[in-house]
Amino acid sequence: MSLEPGATDINTDIATGFADPVHGSQRTFRRVLDAFAHPGRIVALDDAPEPPGTLNRASAGLLLTLADQDTPLWLAPEYETPAVCAFVKFHTGAPVMVARAEAAFALLSLGDAPLFEGFAVGSDDYPDRSATLVIEVPVLGAGAARTWRGPGIDGTARVAVAGLDAAFWQGWAANGALAPCGVDVVFTAGSQLLALPRGIVVDD
């Protein structure tokens, strides 16, 4: 479709999505499933696009794969920019919510404490009606390692995620006490991510 003289293409300034939307999202979906099936395993989202603003590639690829018009999204203030909102709405159709409690997905950084407060944790009848928190961190596989155990882990695993302090792990323990309810977490850094599902217990 050609534009009238003087008209502006409103999509010109929106960051591009997957180079190959169908295959890129399929490959990303399989890698996200692998991360949830093996908590603590770092997976690379090689197909993730270059994102707008401070959003990292893994967060962008995850949202483009899992978010749609039926998955309301909450953005922490540093991500709630015109460029990020336009990127999300154009490529996924996901509505951006004002209240944390309305979100199926949330995008946060470590500076957005308290990280767990106010998000949906599901109910005994519908534990799946809880939020997934996508938390951007400096790096995966570095920093103080902790022992993870639970579904998908053979015995125990030592996992390191840079930037997490004692307050985060106290919040995670409180989240675990809500079982079978509670939020799930995905950590992202660069083009990598790892999953921390609600059933995982983390010790020093």
Disulfide bonds with the S-S distance in Angstrom:
none
